[in-house]
Structure formats: C-alpha cells, structure tokens
C-alpha cells in the first residue's frame, strides 16, 4: 500500500505474475523536470513488472484521494479490465460528472474529470468497465485465489444516485467544487480469498445509519465462514469507518492492520482516539506516513508579499509516498506475513512522531 498523506493505492500480486491495482494516487517525481506520475505505475515499473501483467484496475470510489492519476493507470495497463461500482454507469452519475468535469478545480486529481477521462479512454478502445455490486466476483485464478467486491448493495447505490440528482446545478447557477457527498454510499470493499488465508480491503466504506459494514457482515456470501489476517482499515481509521463486527467477525485476532492518513481535512485522520482504538485491537498496525510529514509551514510575510507582487504561483510539493509492503507464500498455511516499511511508513503508534 502506498500513500503520501493524501491519496492511496494498493498493488497486489495474486500469484503467477498477475497483479491487481486498487485505486490510484500521485507520486511526485523528484527530477530536474519535476512532474507527477501514478504511484502504482511507478512502483511496478521500478521493480521490473511488465504492465501487461496487470489484469485488473479497480476504483473503489470516485473521491479524488483515491483516483489521482487513475486515467494514467488505465492508459498504461492497457490489458487490464477496469472495475468500478455499478452506480458509475447510471445516467444520474454520468450527467453529474459531465457537468462538473470542466469546473472541478482540484489541481492534482479532479475527481469528475478523472472518471470521465477513464470512461472516454475505455470507449476509444471498445471496452466496457466491469461494474461491481455486493459479492461480485472480480477475478479467480487457476490456483483458486478469488477476489470479490463486498459492496455496494443495491440500497446504497439508490441512496447515492438520489443524492447525486439533488446535487446537480440548475440552469444559470454557478457550479461549485464537487462536494464529497458524505456518507460514502458506494465505496467498494474487497475480499481476497487466498485459500489458506484472506485479505480484507476496507476502502472508504462507512458504518452509516442503516449499516454499510453491518450489512456486509450479515449478508455477504463471499465472506461467509472466512476470516482475514490482513485488513486495510476503512476510511483512514475514521469513526465512521469503524465497525466492531468487522474486527470480531471478519478478522482473526490481532490481524495486520494498515492505513493511509488523510492530512487535508480540518481534523486530519486518523485522530489520536482512532489510533488508540486500533492499537487496542491489534499491535500489528501500520501507516504509510506520519501525520507531521505532510505539515506545511506558513511562509514569511515578506515572502508572501514578494510572491503577490511578482504574480508568481507556488505549488506545494507533496512528500514522497510511504510504502507498507506485506508478503507471504501463497498456498502455504505455515507461512506468515513479512513486513517492509519504506519512506515515511511507520508503526501506527509513531504516526505523530
């Protein structure tokens, strides 16, 4: 898992040289030319993986911290099937995205524009996305490694589309930046059955009124009877992503728990209370970066005046993305996860150090 403090991408080797990319974030390039690239593409290229070996690219949802550079991933992984929530094919969302695509001003990952770019790219290739709902099989390998979508349910999709319809600007009104329209109704949680173990990727699924996580626990056939030893903590460890039943029913005791922070909120995630809560559930908890690694200092007043007087524009350089890498031998029930932390990645208890 890769995350610089705002953004998230998960790269999974499911055996026999086959890879799946879940979500995308931007990796700043520290070269003479500068610029940015998808962190997932950079990682795979750096370790010598041919991008034709990527069989699936999954967008868990359309928020800009999960789809930065996604069109680049789809473009460069030309043989991969693109998968996203069923709601993203519906006229309500497509109309909403088209209206906002040119007006969404986020400088790195304009969420609606990025989705439109992906869909247009697929259309130019004559391809159609695989649309996901609860218990939809994403991939099963010859070694019976199975990848399933655990959400969204039909009820969540209807809720999301209803809120999209009410967010459409009316004629002769100003289009403002796209809000996140919380709660996140259509995030795609993913279950990976390794035969002898399992992985649960919580995306940004929230335990909202009506119970998105509770519904998965109670109704998912794909996960029934399975527990996972590795959990991508939902929604950056937020209170809304927390569900006790997930830890008690879907996970083994003291699993490996990994997360990416979100430092661009008024109250960055995870909070101190969330960190304590997660560490009470498992000692094996890790973050892709420290919260203070992305802190931005206020510039001197004289510097601010000089910038204004000269009409200069300053873009904050994102920190290098941290990596949390976990490996185990496929098909061997006696093997255990090995951990490798790179960059600013850290144990969760040190996330504020």
N, C-alpha and C positions, 0 to 999 in steps of 0.2 A: 504494500500500500504506500502511495506517495501523496504527500500533501505539504505545501509551503506555509500553511497558516490560513489560507483562503483557497479552497479548491481540494479536490480529492480524485484519485484514480487508483484502481485496483487492477493488477495484472496477475493472471492466474495461469499456471502451467498445469493442465489436467492430464498430462502424460503423453508419451509417444510424440513429443514435439508439437503438440497442439496447445494453443494459447487462447485465452478469452480476456478481453479488456472490458472492465466495468467502469463507466464514467471517464471523464477526462478533465484534466486541469493543465494550466500553462506552466511550463518550465522556462524561466528566464535564461537566456544564453549569455554567458559572460565571455564574449568575444569582442574583437575590435568593432564588429558590425552591430553588436547587441542583438535585439530582437527577442522573439519568443517562439517556443515550439511545444507541442503536446508532450507532457512528461512521460506518458506511456510509450509513445513512439520513440522518444529519446532513449528511454531505458532499454527497450527491446533492441534497438539498433546498437547501443553501446555493448550489450552482451552477445551480439552476433546472431540474433534471431532474424531469420528471413520473415518479413511481414506477411508473406503469403501463408505462413503457418498460423496466423490469427484467424480462427474460424468464426468467432462471434464478437461483435461490439455491442455492448448493452448500455443504454442510457436509462438509469434508474428513475430519473425525472428531469424536468426542464429548467431547474434553477441554475443560475449562471456559475455557481461554485462547483457544479457537477458536470457542466458541459463546455467549459473553456477549451477551445481547440478541438471540439468534437468533430467538426467537419474535416479537419486535417487528418484525424484518425481514420475516419471513413474513407477519405480520399486515398490515403497511403496503404490502408489494409483493404485493398480492392477486392479480395476474395472472401472477405468476412461477411456474414449475414448481420444486418443491423436489427437490433431488437429494442423495443420501447413499449411503454404502456399503451393499452388499447385506446385510451382516451385521446391519444395524439393523432389518431386517424379521423376523429369525428369533425364534422363541419364547424361546430361551435369553436373548437380549439384552433382549427386551421384558419378560420376567419379572424379570430382574435390575434393569432401570431402574425398573420399577413398585415393587419392594421398596424401593429406595434413594431414590426421588424425594422422599419426605417427610422423610428422615433426613439428607440431604446438606446440611451446614450452611454451605457456602461462601456468603458474603454477597452476592456480585455475580453470579456465574454458576454456579449449582448445576447441574452438568453433566447429571445424570439428569433432574432436574425440567425443565430447558430442553428436552431432547429430547421428553419426554412432552408438554409444552405444545405443541410444534410438531406432533406427531402428532395430538393432540386437535384442534388448530385445523384441520388439513387434513381430518380426519374430519368435522368440522362443516360443511365446505364440499363434502363429497363428493369430495375429491381424494385421490389416492394418490401417494406420492413416486416419483420415478424412481430406481431402485436401481442402483448402479454397480458394475461389475467391470472387469477389465482390458480395454482397447480399446473400451469402450462409448462410442458417440457421444452427446455431451450436446447439441450444437447445431451445425447447419450453416446458414449464411446464404446469401442469394441471391448474394452476392459470393464464395462458397466459403470463407469463414472457417469453420474447423472446430474444435470444442472436444471433446476426448476425455478420458476417465478412463484413466489408465495403470495403476491399481491400485484395489483389492486383487485378488490372484489367489484362486482357489478354495481353494488350500492355506492362504493367510494367513487367510481367513475361517474355515476349520475350526479353525485354531490359536487364533484369538481366541475363538470360541464355546466351545471346550474350556476355556479359562482363565476365561471368564465363568461357566461351570457350576460350577467349583470355588470361585468367589468368592461364590456365593450363601450367605447366612447360613442356618444351620439353625434349627429351631424352638427358641424360648426362649433365643436368643443375642442379644447386643447388636449392632445394626447400626452399624458404624463408618463414618467418611467413606470415600467411594469412592476406592480407590487408582487410579493411572493404568494399572496392569497392564502395565507395560513388559515387553518391547518393543511398540511401536505396530504392530500387525499389519495394521490395516485403513485406515490413512490413504490418502486419495485424491490421488495426484499427478495433475496436469492438464497436458495438452499443447494449445496453441492454435496451429493452423496458419494463418498469415496469408498463405499462398500464396507471397509473396516473402520471408518470414522466419517465425520461430516463437518462441513463449514457452513456457518450462517452469516450472511452479509445483510446487515440491517438497513442499509441505505439511509434515507431520512424518514422512515416510517415513524409516525407519531401515534401515541396512545390517546387519541382524541375521544370526545364523547361519542359513544357508540362502539369504541374499542377496536382500532385497526389491528393492534398487536393481539388483543384478546380474541379477535375473530380468526386470526391466523392460528393461534394456539388451539382454538376449539374446532376449526373447520378445515384446516389444511390436511388433505390426504397425503400429500407428498412427504410431509414431515412426521406423519403418524408413526409412533414407535421408534423414532430416531432422536438421538441427542448429538450435539456438536461439541467438539473440543476447542473450536476456534470461532470467535464471534467478532464481527465488525460492529462495534457499538453504534446503535442508531442515533442519527441526528446530533452528532458531535457530543454525545453524552448529556443532552438536554433533559430537563424534567419531562417534557412532552414525549421524548423518545423512550422513556423508561417504562418498563412493564415487568413486575416481579415474576409473572408467569413465564416469561421468556427464560429468565435465569433458572427458574425452578423446574420447568417442564421441557424446554428445548435444548438446554445446555447441560454438559457434565459439570460436576462441582469444580470450582476453581479453573475455569477454562482460560485459554489465552484470549485476552480482550484487547482490541486495537481500535484506535480512533484518530480522526483528524480534527484539529481545533477549527473554530471559526472566529477569527480575531477581528472581523469587521463589524460586528454587532456592537451596540451601545454597551452591552454587558457580554463580553466575549465568552464563548463556550469552549471547554466545559467550565462551569463555575467551580469554586472551591468545594461547595456542598456536593456537587456531582462527582468530583474526583474522590471525595471521601466515600461516597456511596458505592462507587465502582470498586474501590480498593477493599471495601468490606466484603465484596462478593468474590474477589479474586486477587491474589498477589501478582498475577501474571498480566498486568495491564500496561499498555504502551501507547505513546502518542507519536505522530510523525514529526512534531516540532514542539518547542517550548513556546509558551504564550508570549514571553518577552522578546523572543527572536524576531517578532514582526512589529514590535513597538516603534512608532515613528515620533521623532523628536520635533518639537516646534522650532522653526527657523528663527534666527536673529531678526529683529525688527528692521535693521539696516539692509539685510539681505532681502527681506520681503519687499522693501521699497525699491531696491535696485531691480528686482525681477519685474515689478509692475512698470517701472519707468521705461524699461527696455522692451516691454511686450513679450518677454520670454515665457515659455511654458515649461513647467517642471513635472516630470512623471516619476512617481515613486518607484524605485526598483524593488521588485519582490525578492524576498530572501530565497536562497537556494532551498529546493524542496527536500524535506527529510524522507527517508525510506524506512519502513518496517518490513523486513523480509522474514517469512516463516517457511520452513521446508520440512517435509517428512517423506519417507519412502512409500510410494503408492503400493497398496496391496499387502503391506507388511504390518500386521496388527501389533507387533512388538516395538516398532519404531516410534520415536517421539519427535515432537516439533523441535527444530533447532532455530534459534533466534539470531538475527543480524540487524543491528541498528546502524544507520548511516546518516550523515549530515547532522541535522538538529534533532533527529529522533531521540526519544528518551523514555525511560520508565515514567509512568503516569505520576508517580509521587514527586518527580522532579520537574513537572511541567511548568512550574512558576519560578524555577531557579535560574 
